[in-house]
């Protein structure tokens, strides 16, 4: 028999279990039975806390967003230091929690949540890109990066580098891959 949890704690457990099931088994095996078994409750317990399976996925997306944007935006008067902190935080997060990485940068989770989930994930990407571009714009205004460097394109490359590290599994090998990637970015923006 399971112990009754406070509502918010149980909702968090269910969302985390949904993330784990999707990450480990994929959407094809993402069922309410699998979620319930993961935390040792019945299907009925899930639906006391959520109206639908889609609502569970939306809560799982909220959990991913909490992790991705923890301490965001990083603070420092130097825009390039802020950018580096952002990059390293994201790299360490996805390196330490591969489940978050696989889901945040895949189409599986937003697909399971429908249009609202897709829109939410797209907003993460845009929010991240906007932050990167704002750091680059500020550094350009200070004359700290090469004149004429296309900051939006560089922003896409920085974000793309994080996604590539995840997709190719480089972060599983440790922080050295992220260090090397950041070093290349620094050379590209004229910081080193």
VEXGU-514492 format. One record per residue: residue in one letter; x, y, z negated of N, C-alpha, C, O in turn. Coordinates in steps of 0.05 Angstrom, whole numbers, plus 5000, padded with zeros to 4 digits. Layout:
! VEXGU-514492
+------+------+------+------+------+------+------+------+------+------+------+------+------+
| code |  n.x |  n.y |  n.z | ca.x | ca.y | ca.z |  c.x |  c.y |  c.z |  o.x |  o.y |  o.z |
+------+------+------+------+------+------+------+------+------+------+------+------+------+
|    A |    X |    Y |    Z |    X |    Y |    Z |    X |    Y |    Z |    X |    Y |    Z |
...
+------+------+------+------+------+------+------+------+------+------+------+------+------+
END
This chain:
! VEXGU-514492
+------+------+------+------+------+------+------+------+------+------+------+------+------+
| code |  n.x |  n.y |  n.z | ca.x | ca.y | ca.z |  c.x |  c.y |  c.z |  o.x |  o.y |  o.z |
+------+------+------+------+------+------+------+------+------+------+------+------+------+
|    X | 5017 | 4976 | 5000 | 5000 | 5000 | 5000 | 5018 | 5025 | 5000 | 5037 | 5027 | 4985 |
|    X | 5011 | 5044 | 5017 | 5028 | 5068 | 5019 | 5018 | 5089 | 4999 | 4995 | 5089 | 4991 |
|    X | 5037 | 5106 | 4991 | 5030 | 5127 | 4973 | 5019 | 5151 | 4988 | 5029 | 5158 | 5010 |
|    X | 4998 | 5162 | 4978 | 4986 | 5185 | 4991 | 5005 | 5209 | 4989 | 5014 | 5215 | 4967 |
|    X | 5010 | 5222 | 5011 | 5028 | 5245 | 5012 | 5012 | 5271 | 5014 | 4990 | 5270 | 5024 |
|    X | 5023 | 5293 | 5005 | 5010 | 5319 | 5010 | 5007 | 5322 | 5041 | 5024 | 5312 | 5056 |
|    X | 4986 | 5336 | 5049 | 4979 | 5338 | 5077 | 5003 | 5348 | 5094 | 5009 | 5336 | 5115 |
|    X | 5016 | 5370 | 5086 | 5038 | 5380 | 5103 | 5061 | 5360 | 5105 | 5073 | 5358 | 5126 |
|    X | 5067 | 5347 | 5083 | 5089 | 5327 | 5084 | 5081 | 5304 | 5102 | 5098 | 5295 | 5118 |
|    X | 5057 | 5294 | 5101 | 5048 | 5272 | 5118 | 5048 | 5281 | 5147 | 5056 | 5265 | 5164 |
|    X | 5039 | 5305 | 5153 | 5039 | 5315 | 5180 | 5068 | 5315 | 5191 | 5073 | 5308 | 5214 |
|    X | 5087 | 5324 | 5174 | 5115 | 5325 | 5182 | 5125 | 5297 | 5187 | 5140 | 5292 | 5207 |
|    X | 5118 | 5278 | 5170 | 5127 | 5250 | 5174 | 5116 | 5239 | 5200 | 5130 | 5225 | 5215 |
|    X | 5091 | 5244 | 5206 | 5078 | 5234 | 5230 | 5092 | 5247 | 5255 | 5098 | 5232 | 5274 |
|    X | 5097 | 5272 | 5254 | 5111 | 5286 | 5276 | 5139 | 5274 | 5280 | 5147 | 5269 | 5303 |
|    X | 5153 | 5271 | 5259 | 5180 | 5259 | 5261 | 5180 | 5231 | 5271 | 5197 | 5223 | 5287 |
|    X | 5160 | 5215 | 5262 | 5157 | 5188 | 5272 | 5151 | 5188 | 5302 | 5161 | 5171 | 5316 |
|    X | 5134 | 5206 | 5310 | 5128 | 5208 | 5339 | 5153 | 5214 | 5355 | 5157 | 5202 | 5376 |
|    X | 5169 | 5233 | 5345 | 5195 | 5239 | 5359 | 5212 | 5214 | 5361 | 5223 | 5208 | 5382 |
|    X | 5214 | 5199 | 5339 | 5231 | 5175 | 5339 | 5221 | 5154 | 5359 | 5236 | 5143 | 5374 |
|    X | 5194 | 5150 | 5359 | 5183 | 5130 | 5377 | 5187 | 5138 | 5406 | 5195 | 5121 | 5422 |
|    X | 5182 | 5163 | 5413 | 5186 | 5172 | 5440 | 5216 | 5170 | 5448 | 5222 | 5160 | 5470 |
|    X | 5234 | 5178 | 5430 | 5262 | 5178 | 5437 | 5273 | 5149 | 5440 | 5288 | 5144 | 5458 |
|    X | 5264 | 5131 | 5423 | 5275 | 5104 | 5423 | 5261 | 5085 | 5443 | 5273 | 5067 | 5454 |
|    X | 5235 | 5090 | 5447 | 5219 | 5071 | 5463 | 5208 | 5083 | 5489 | 5201 | 5068 | 5507 |
|    X | 5208 | 5109 | 5491 | 5197 | 5122 | 5515 | 5167 | 5125 | 5513 | 5154 | 5114 | 5495 |
|    X | 5156 | 5140 | 5532 | 5128 | 5146 | 5532 | 5111 | 5121 | 5537 | 5088 | 5119 | 5528 |
|    X | 5122 | 5102 | 5551 | 5107 | 5077 | 5557 | 5099 | 5062 | 5532 | 5079 | 5047 | 5532 |
|    X | 5115 | 5064 | 5512 | 5110 | 5050 | 5487 | 5103 | 5069 | 5464 | 5104 | 5061 | 5441 |
|    X | 5096 | 5093 | 5471 | 5088 | 5113 | 5451 | 5058 | 5109 | 5445 | 5041 | 5118 | 5460 |
|    X | 5053 | 5096 | 5424 | 5025 | 5090 | 5416 | 5021 | 5100 | 5387 | 5040 | 5103 | 5372 |
|    X | 4996 | 5103 | 5380 | 4990 | 5110 | 5352 | 4997 | 5087 | 5334 | 5005 | 5092 | 5311 |
|    X | 4995 | 5062 | 5343 | 5003 | 5040 | 5327 | 5033 | 5041 | 5321 | 5042 | 5035 | 5298 |
|    X | 5049 | 5048 | 5341 | 5078 | 5050 | 5337 | 5085 | 5072 | 5317 | 5103 | 5069 | 5300 |
|    X | 5071 | 5094 | 5319 | 5076 | 5117 | 5300 | 5069 | 5108 | 5272 | 5084 | 5112 | 5253 |
|    X | 5045 | 5096 | 5269 | 5035 | 5087 | 5243 | 5054 | 5067 | 5231 | 5061 | 5068 | 5207 |
|    X | 5063 | 5048 | 5247 | 5082 | 5027 | 5236 | 5108 | 5040 | 5228 | 5120 | 5031 | 5208 |
|    X | 5117 | 5060 | 5242 | 5142 | 5073 | 5235 | 5142 | 5085 | 5207 | 5163 | 5085 | 5193 |
|    X | 5119 | 5094 | 5197 | 5118 | 5106 | 5171 | 5102 | 5089 | 5151 | 5098 | 5097 | 5128 |
|    X | 5092 | 5066 | 5160 | 5078 | 5048 | 5142 | 5050 | 5056 | 5134 | 5042 | 5053 | 5111 |
|    X | 5035 | 5067 | 5154 | 5007 | 5075 | 5148 | 4990 | 5062 | 5170 | 5000 | 5049 | 5188 |
|    X | 4964 | 5067 | 5168 | 4946 | 5057 | 5189 | 4941 | 5079 | 5210 | 4947 | 5103 | 5205 |
|    X | 4930 | 5071 | 5232 | 4922 | 5091 | 5253 | 4902 | 5111 | 5241 | 4904 | 5135 | 5248 |
|    X | 4885 | 5102 | 5224 | 4865 | 5120 | 5212 | 4878 | 5142 | 5197 | 4869 | 5165 | 5197 |
|    X | 4900 | 5136 | 5184 | 4915 | 5157 | 5169 | 4925 | 5179 | 5188 | 4923 | 5203 | 5182 |
|    X | 4934 | 5171 | 5211 | 4944 | 5191 | 5231 | 4921 | 5210 | 5238 | 4925 | 5234 | 5240 |
|    X | 4898 | 5199 | 5242 | 4875 | 5216 | 5252 | 4861 | 5230 | 5229 | 4842 | 5245 | 5234 |
|    X | 4869 | 5226 | 5205 | 4860 | 5244 | 5183 | 4876 | 5270 | 5184 | 4867 | 5290 | 5173 |
|    X | 4900 | 5269 | 5196 | 4917 | 5292 | 5196 | 4918 | 5306 | 5224 | 4926 | 5329 | 5225 |
|    X | 4911 | 5291 | 5245 | 4912 | 5302 | 5272 | 4887 | 5294 | 5287 | 4877 | 5272 | 5283 |
|    X | 4876 | 5312 | 5303 | 4852 | 5307 | 5318 | 4856 | 5287 | 5341 | 4838 | 5273 | 5350 |
|    X | 4881 | 5287 | 5352 | 4886 | 5271 | 5376 | 4916 | 5264 | 5378 | 4932 | 5275 | 5363 |
|    X | 4922 | 5245 | 5395 | 4950 | 5238 | 5400 | 4965 | 5262 | 5412 | 4988 | 5266 | 5405 |
|    X | 4952 | 5277 | 5429 | 4965 | 5301 | 5440 | 4972 | 5321 | 5417 | 4993 | 5334 | 5419 |
|    X | 4955 | 5324 | 5397 | 4961 | 5341 | 5375 | 4986 | 5331 | 5359 | 5001 | 5348 | 5348 |
|    X | 4989 | 5305 | 5358 | 5013 | 5294 | 5345 | 5038 | 5302 | 5361 | 5058 | 5310 | 5349 |
|    X | 5036 | 5300 | 5387 | 5059 | 5307 | 5404 | 5065 | 5337 | 5401 | 5088 | 5345 | 5400 |
|    X | 5044 | 5354 | 5400 | 5049 | 5382 | 5396 | 5062 | 5388 | 5370 | 5079 | 5406 | 5368 |
|    X | 5055 | 5373 | 5349 | 5068 | 5376 | 5323 | 5097 | 5367 | 5325 | 5115 | 5379 | 5313 |
|    X | 5102 | 5347 | 5341 | 5130 | 5337 | 5345 | 5146 | 5359 | 5359 | 5169 | 5363 | 5353 |
|    X | 5134 | 5372 | 5379 | 5147 | 5394 | 5393 | 5154 | 5416 | 5373 | 5175 | 5428 | 5375 |
|    X | 5135 | 5422 | 5355 | 5141 | 5443 | 5335 | 5165 | 5435 | 5318 | 5181 | 5453 | 5311 |
|    X | 5168 | 5410 | 5312 | 5191 | 5401 | 5296 | 5217 | 5404 | 5311 | 5237 | 5413 | 5300 |
|    X | 5216 | 5398 | 5337 | 5240 | 5402 | 5354 | 5247 | 5432 | 5355 | 5270 | 5440 | 5352 |
|    X | 5227 | 5448 | 5358 | 5231 | 5477 | 5360 | 5243 | 5488 | 5333 | 5261 | 5505 | 5334 |
|    X | 5233 | 5478 | 5311 | 5245 | 5487 | 5285 | 5274 | 5481 | 5284 | 5290 | 5498 | 5275 |
|    X | 5282 | 5458 | 5293 | 5311 | 5450 | 5293 | 5327 | 5467 | 5313 | 5349 | 5476 | 5306 |
|    X | 5317 | 5470 | 5337 | 5332 | 5484 | 5358 | 5336 | 5514 | 5350 | 5356 | 5525 | 5357 |
|    X | 5317 | 5526 | 5337 | 5318 | 5554 | 5331 | 5323 | 5561 | 5302 | 5318 | 5583 | 5293 |
|    X | 5333 | 5541 | 5288 | 5341 | 5546 | 5260 | 5363 | 5567 | 5259 | 5384 | 5564 | 5273 |
|    X | 5359 | 5588 | 5243 | 5380 | 5608 | 5241 | 5383 | 5625 | 5267 | 5404 | 5637 | 5271 |
|    X | 5363 | 5625 | 5283 | 5365 | 5639 | 5309 | 5353 | 5667 | 5306 | 5332 | 5670 | 5293 |
|    X | 5364 | 5687 | 5318 | 5390 | 5687 | 5332 | 5413 | 5690 | 5312 | 5410 | 5701 | 5291 |
|    X | 5436 | 5678 | 5320 | 5459 | 5682 | 5302 | 5466 | 5711 | 5300 | 5463 | 5726 | 5319 |
|    X | 5476 | 5718 | 5277 | 5482 | 5747 | 5273 | 5512 | 5752 | 5272 | 5527 | 5737 | 5259 |
|    X | 5520 | 5772 | 5285 | 5548 | 5782 | 5285 | 5548 | 5807 | 5302 | 5533 | 5809 | 5322 |
|    X | 5563 | 5827 | 5294 | 5564 | 5852 | 5311 | 5576 | 5847 | 5339 | 5570 | 5862 | 5357 |
|    X | 5592 | 5826 | 5342 | 5605 | 5820 | 5367 | 5586 | 5802 | 5384 | 5581 | 5780 | 5375 |
|    X | 5577 | 5811 | 5407 | 5559 | 5795 | 5423 | 5571 | 5768 | 5433 | 5557 | 5749 | 5436 |
|    X | 5597 | 5768 | 5437 | 5610 | 5743 | 5447 | 5613 | 5723 | 5424 | 5612 | 5699 | 5428 |
|    X | 5616 | 5733 | 5400 | 5616 | 5715 | 5376 | 5588 | 5704 | 5372 | 5585 | 5680 | 5366 |
|    X | 5567 | 5720 | 5376 | 5540 | 5710 | 5374 | 5535 | 5688 | 5394 | 5523 | 5668 | 5389 |
|    X | 5545 | 5693 | 5419 | 5541 | 5674 | 5440 | 5555 | 5647 | 5433 | 5544 | 5626 | 5436 |
|    X | 5580 | 5650 | 5423 | 5594 | 5625 | 5416 | 5580 | 5611 | 5393 | 5578 | 5586 | 5393 |
|    X | 5570 | 5625 | 5373 | 5556 | 5612 | 5351 | 5531 | 5598 | 5361 | 5526 | 5575 | 5353 |
|    X | 5517 | 5610 | 5379 | 5493 | 5597 | 5391 | 5502 | 5572 | 5405 | 5490 | 5551 | 5400 |
|    X | 5522 | 5573 | 5422 | 5531 | 5550 | 5437 | 5540 | 5527 | 5419 | 5531 | 5504 | 5422 |
|    X | 5556 | 5534 | 5399 | 5566 | 5513 | 5381 | 5544 | 5502 | 5363 | 5544 | 5478 | 5357 |
|    X | 5525 | 5518 | 5354 | 5503 | 5508 | 5339 | 5487 | 5488 | 5355 | 5481 | 5466 | 5346 |
|    X | 5480 | 5496 | 5379 | 5464 | 5477 | 5396 | 5480 | 5452 | 5402 | 5469 | 5430 | 5401 |
|    X | 5505 | 5455 | 5408 | 5522 | 5432 | 5415 | 5523 | 5413 | 5390 | 5521 | 5389 | 5393 |
|    X | 5527 | 5424 | 5367 | 5530 | 5407 | 5343 | 5503 | 5395 | 5336 | 5501 | 5372 | 5327 |
|    X | 5481 | 5409 | 5340 | 5454 | 5399 | 5334 | 5448 | 5375 | 5352 | 5441 | 5353 | 5343 |
|    X | 5452 | 5378 | 5378 | 5446 | 5356 | 5396 | 5466 | 5333 | 5393 | 5459 | 5310 | 5399 |
|    X | 5490 | 5340 | 5385 | 5510 | 5319 | 5380 | 5503 | 5303 | 5355 | 5507 | 5278 | 5355 |
|    X | 5494 | 5316 | 5335 | 5487 | 5303 | 5309 | 5460 | 5289 | 5310 | 5456 | 5269 | 5296 |
|    X | 5442 | 5299 | 5327 | 5415 | 5287 | 5328 | 5408 | 5281 | 5357 | 5394 | 5297 | 5370 |
|    X | 5419 | 5259 | 5368 | 5414 | 5253 | 5396 | 5385 | 5252 | 5403 | 5377 | 5257 | 5426 |
|    X | 5368 | 5245 | 5384 | 5339 | 5244 | 5389 | 5329 | 5271 | 5398 | 5314 | 5274 | 5417 |
|    X | 5337 | 5292 | 5384 | 5329 | 5319 | 5390 | 5340 | 5326 | 5418 | 5326 | 5338 | 5435 |
|    X | 5365 | 5319 | 5424 | 5377 | 5324 | 5450 | 5361 | 5311 | 5472 | 5355 | 5324 | 5492 |
|    X | 5356 | 5286 | 5469 | 5342 | 5272 | 5491 | 5315 | 5284 | 5496 | 5306 | 5286 | 5519 |
|    X | 5301 | 5292 | 5475 | 5274 | 5302 | 5478 | 5273 | 5331 | 5487 | 5257 | 5339 | 5503 |
|    X | 5291 | 5347 | 5476 | 5290 | 5376 | 5482 | 5297 | 5382 | 5511 | 5288 | 5401 | 5523 |
|    X | 5314 | 5364 | 5523 | 5323 | 5369 | 5550 | 5312 | 5349 | 5570 | 5323 | 5345 | 5591 |
|    X | 5289 | 5336 | 5563 | 5277 | 5318 | 5581 | 5249 | 5327 | 5588 | 5239 | 5347 | 5576 |
|    X | 5236 | 5314 | 5606 | 5209 | 5320 | 5613 | 5189 | 5303 | 5598 | 5165 | 5308 | 5599 |
|    X | 5198 | 5283 | 5583 | 5180 | 5264 | 5570 | 5162 | 5277 | 5549 | 5138 | 5274 | 5550 |
|    X | 5174 | 5291 | 5530 | 5159 | 5302 | 5508 | 5138 | 5323 | 5518 | 5115 | 5321 | 5510 |
|    X | 5146 | 5343 | 5534 | 5126 | 5362 | 5543 | 5104 | 5349 | 5560 | 5081 | 5357 | 5559 |
|    X | 5112 | 5329 | 5575 | 5092 | 5314 | 5591 | 5071 | 5302 | 5574 | 5047 | 5302 | 5580 |
|    X | 5079 | 5290 | 5552 | 5060 | 5277 | 5533 | 5042 | 5297 | 5519 | 5020 | 5290 | 5510 |
|    X | 5051 | 5322 | 5517 | 5035 | 5342 | 5504 | 5017 | 5359 | 5523 | 5003 | 5376 | 5514 |
|    X | 5018 | 5352 | 5548 | 5001 | 5367 | 5567 | 5011 | 5394 | 5573 | 5034 | 5401 | 5567 |
|    X | 4995 | 5411 | 5585 | 5003 | 5438 | 5594 | 5014 | 5455 | 5571 | 5033 | 5470 | 5575 |
|    X | 5001 | 5453 | 5548 | 5011 | 5469 | 5525 | 5039 | 5461 | 5517 | 5056 | 5479 | 5511 |
|    X | 5045 | 5436 | 5518 | 5072 | 5426 | 5511 | 5092 | 5434 | 5532 | 5114 | 5443 | 5525 |
|    X | 5085 | 5433 | 5557 | 5102 | 5441 | 5578 | 5109 | 5471 | 5576 | 5132 | 5479 | 5579 |
|    X | 5089 | 5486 | 5570 | 5093 | 5515 | 5566 | 5111 | 5521 | 5542 | 5128 | 5539 | 5543 |
|    X | 5108 | 5506 | 5521 | 5124 | 5510 | 5497 | 5153 | 5504 | 5503 | 5171 | 5520 | 5496 |
|    X | 5159 | 5482 | 5517 | 5187 | 5475 | 5523 | 5199 | 5496 | 5542 | 5222 | 5503 | 5539 |
|    X | 5183 | 5505 | 5561 | 5193 | 5525 | 5579 | 5200 | 5551 | 5564 | 5219 | 5565 | 5571 |
|    X | 5184 | 5557 | 5544 | 5189 | 5581 | 5528 | 5216 | 5578 | 5512 | 5229 | 5598 | 5508 |
|    X | 5223 | 5554 | 5504 | 5249 | 5549 | 5490 | 5271 | 5556 | 5509 | 5290 | 5570 | 5502 |
|    X | 5269 | 5546 | 5533 | 5290 | 5551 | 5553 | 5293 | 5581 | 5559 | 5315 | 5592 | 5560 |
|    X | 5270 | 5594 | 5563 | 5270 | 5623 | 5569 | 5281 | 5639 | 5545 | 5297 | 5657 | 5549 |
|    X | 5273 | 5632 | 5521 | 5282 | 5646 | 5497 | 5313 | 5643 | 5495 | 5327 | 5662 | 5488 |
|    X | 5322 | 5619 | 5499 | 5351 | 5614 | 5498 | 5366 | 5629 | 5519 | 5386 | 5642 | 5514 |
|    X | 5356 | 5628 | 5544 | 5369 | 5642 | 5566 | 5368 | 5672 | 5561 | 5388 | 5686 | 5566 |
|    X | 5346 | 5683 | 5552 | 5345 | 5712 | 5546 | 5365 | 5720 | 5525 | 5377 | 5741 | 5528 |
|    X | 5369 | 5703 | 5505 | 5389 | 5709 | 5484 | 5417 | 5710 | 5497 | 5433 | 5728 | 5492 |
|    X | 5423 | 5690 | 5512 | 5450 | 5688 | 5525 | 5455 | 5713 | 5543 | 5476 | 5725 | 5541 |
|    X | 5435 | 5719 | 5559 | 5438 | 5742 | 5577 | 5440 | 5768 | 5561 | 5456 | 5786 | 5569 |
|    X | 5426 | 5771 | 5539 | 5428 | 5795 | 5523 | 5456 | 5798 | 5511 | 5467 | 5820 | 5510 |
|    X | 5468 | 5776 | 5503 | 5496 | 5777 | 5493 | 5515 | 5785 | 5515 | 5533 | 5801 | 5511 |
|    X | 5511 | 5773 | 5539 | 5528 | 5780 | 5562 | 5525 | 5809 | 5570 | 5544 | 5822 | 5576 |
|    X | 5500 | 5818 | 5571 | 5494 | 5846 | 5578 | 5508 | 5865 | 5559 | 5521 | 5885 | 5567 |
|    X | 5506 | 5859 | 5533 | 5519 | 5876 | 5513 | 5549 | 5876 | 5516 | 5562 | 5897 | 5514 |
|    X | 5561 | 5852 | 5521 | 5590 | 5850 | 5525 | 5598 | 5865 | 5550 | 5619 | 5878 | 5551 |
|    X | 5582 | 5864 | 5571 | 5588 | 5879 | 5596 | 5587 | 5909 | 5591 | 5605 | 5923 | 5601 |
|    X | 5568 | 5918 | 5576 | 5566 | 5947 | 5570 | 5590 | 5956 | 5553 | 5597 | 5980 | 5555 |
|    X | 5602 | 5939 | 5538 | 5625 | 5945 | 5522 | 5651 | 5942 | 5538 | 5673 | 5947 | 5528 |
|    X | 5649 | 5933 | 5564 | 5672 | 5928 | 5580 | 5689 | 5904 | 5572 | 5713 | 5903 | 5576 |
|    X | 5676 | 5884 | 5559 | 5690 | 5862 | 5548 | 5690 | 5837 | 5566 | 5703 | 5817 | 5560 |
|    X | 5675 | 5839 | 5588 | 5675 | 5817 | 5608 | 5681 | 5830 | 5635 | 5677 | 5854 | 5638 |
|    X | 5691 | 5814 | 5654 | 5698 | 5825 | 5679 | 5675 | 5840 | 5693 | 5652 | 5831 | 5693 |
|    X | 5681 | 5864 | 5703 | 5661 | 5880 | 5717 | 5650 | 5864 | 5741 | 5665 | 5851 | 5755 |
|    X | 5624 | 5865 | 5744 | 5611 | 5852 | 5767 | 5604 | 5823 | 5761 | 5592 | 5810 | 5778 |
|    X | 5611 | 5812 | 5738 | 5605 | 5785 | 5731 | 5574 | 5783 | 5729 | 5562 | 5797 | 5713 |
|    X | 5561 | 5765 | 5744 | 5532 | 5764 | 5744 | 5522 | 5751 | 5718 | 5523 | 5726 | 5716 |
|    X | 5513 | 5767 | 5699 | 5508 | 5757 | 5673 | 5485 | 5737 | 5672 | 5486 | 5717 | 5657 |
|    X | 5464 | 5740 | 5688 | 5442 | 5721 | 5688 | 5452 | 5694 | 5697 | 5445 | 5673 | 5686 |
|    X | 5468 | 5693 | 5718 | 5478 | 5668 | 5729 | 5497 | 5655 | 5709 | 5496 | 5631 | 5706 |
|    X | 5513 | 5671 | 5695 | 5530 | 5660 | 5674 | 5513 | 5648 | 5652 | 5519 | 5627 | 5641 |
|    X | 5491 | 5662 | 5645 | 5473 | 5652 | 5625 | 5461 | 5625 | 5632 | 5460 | 5607 | 5615 |
|    X | 5453 | 5622 | 5657 | 5443 | 5596 | 5667 | 5465 | 5575 | 5665 | 5459 | 5552 | 5657 |
|    X | 5490 | 5583 | 5671 | 5511 | 5563 | 5669 | 5517 | 5555 | 5640 | 5523 | 5531 | 5635 |
|    X | 5515 | 5573 | 5621 | 5520 | 5567 | 5593 | 5498 | 5547 | 5584 | 5504 | 5527 | 5572 |
|    X | 5473 | 5554 | 5590 | 5451 | 5536 | 5582 | 5453 | 5510 | 5597 | 5449 | 5488 | 5585 |
|    X | 5460 | 5510 | 5622 | 5464 | 5486 | 5637 | 5486 | 5469 | 5627 | 5485 | 5444 | 5628 |
|    X | 5507 | 5481 | 5616 | 5529 | 5466 | 5605 | 5520 | 5450 | 5580 | 5527 | 5426 | 5577 |
|    X | 5503 | 5462 | 5564 | 5492 | 5447 | 5541 | 5475 | 5424 | 5550 | 5477 | 5402 | 5540 |
|    X | 5459 | 5429 | 5570 | 5442 | 5407 | 5580 | 5459 | 5385 | 5593 | 5453 | 5362 | 5589 |
|    X | 5479 | 5392 | 5607 | 5497 | 5373 | 5620 | 5511 | 5356 | 5599 | 5514 | 5332 | 5602 |
|    X | 5520 | 5368 | 5577 | 5534 | 5353 | 5556 | 5515 | 5332 | 5545 | 5524 | 5310 | 5539 |
|    X | 5490 | 5339 | 5542 | 5471 | 5320 | 5531 | 5465 | 5298 | 5552 | 5466 | 5275 | 5545 |
|    X | 5459 | 5306 | 5576 | 5452 | 5287 | 5596 | 5473 | 5267 | 5603 | 5468 | 5243 | 5609 |
|    X | 5498 | 5275 | 5602 | 5520 | 5257 | 5608 | 5532 | 5244 | 5584 | 5551 | 5229 | 5585 |
|    X | 5519 | 5249 | 5560 | 5527 | 5235 | 5536 | 5554 | 5243 | 5525 | 5565 | 5229 | 5507 |
|    X | 5565 | 5266 | 5534 | 5591 | 5274 | 5524 | 5591 | 5281 | 5494 | 5611 | 5277 | 5481 |
|    X | 5568 | 5291 | 5484 | 5568 | 5299 | 5456 | 5570 | 5275 | 5438 | 5578 | 5278 | 5415 |
|    X | 5562 | 5252 | 5447 | 5564 | 5228 | 5431 | 5593 | 5221 | 5424 | 5599 | 5208 | 5404 |
|    X | 5612 | 5231 | 5441 | 5640 | 5225 | 5436 | 5652 | 5244 | 5416 | 5675 | 5241 | 5409 |
|    X | 5637 | 5264 | 5406 | 5647 | 5282 | 5386 | 5647 | 5310 | 5395 | 5641 | 5317 | 5418 |
|    X | 5655 | 5328 | 5377 | 5655 | 5357 | 5383 | 5677 | 5365 | 5403 | 5676 | 5388 | 5413 |
|    X | 5695 | 5348 | 5410 | 5717 | 5356 | 5428 | 5706 | 5364 | 5456 | 5716 | 5383 | 5468 |
|    X | 5685 | 5351 | 5465 | 5673 | 5357 | 5491 | 5661 | 5385 | 5490 | 5664 | 5401 | 5509 |
|    X | 5647 | 5392 | 5468 | 5636 | 5419 | 5466 | 5658 | 5440 | 5464 | 5656 | 5461 | 5475 |
|    X | 5680 | 5433 | 5450 | 5702 | 5452 | 5448 | 5714 | 5457 | 5476 | 5720 | 5480 | 5483 |
|    X | 5718 | 5436 | 5491 | 5729 | 5439 | 5518 | 5710 | 5456 | 5536 | 5719 | 5473 | 5551 |
|    X | 5684 | 5450 | 5534 | 5664 | 5465 | 5550 | 5665 | 5494 | 5542 | 5664 | 5512 | 5560 |
|    X | 5665 | 5500 | 5516 | 5665 | 5528 | 5508 | 5691 | 5542 | 5517 | 5690 | 5565 | 5525 |
|    X | 5713 | 5528 | 5517 | 5738 | 5539 | 5526 | 5736 | 5547 | 5555 | 5747 | 5568 | 5563 |
|    X | 5724 | 5531 | 5572 | 5720 | 5537 | 5600 | 5702 | 5562 | 5603 | 5707 | 5579 | 5619 |
|    X | 5681 | 5563 | 5587 | 5663 | 5586 | 5588 | 5678 | 5611 | 5581 | 5675 | 5632 | 5594 |
|    X | 5694 | 5610 | 5560 | 5710 | 5634 | 5552 | 5728 | 5643 | 5574 | 5730 | 5667 | 5579 |
|    X | 5741 | 5624 | 5588 | 5758 | 5632 | 5611 | 5742 | 5645 | 5633 | 5750 | 5664 | 5646 |
|    X | 5718 | 5634 | 5638 | 5701 | 5644 | 5659 | 5692 | 5672 | 5654 | 5691 | 5689 | 5672 |
|    X | 5687 | 5679 | 5629 | 5677 | 5706 | 5622 | 5700 | 5725 | 5615 | 5696 | 5747 | 5607 |
|    X | 5725 | 5714 | 5618 | 5748 | 5731 | 5614 | 5755 | 5736 | 5585 | 5768 | 5756 | 5578 |
|    X | 5746 | 5719 | 5567 | 5751 | 5723 | 5538 | 5778 | 5711 | 5531 | 5789 | 5719 | 5511 |
|    X | 5788 | 5692 | 5546 | 5814 | 5680 | 5540 | 5833 | 5684 | 5562 | 5856 | 5676 | 5560 |
+------+------+------+------+------+------+------+------+------+------+------+------+------+
END
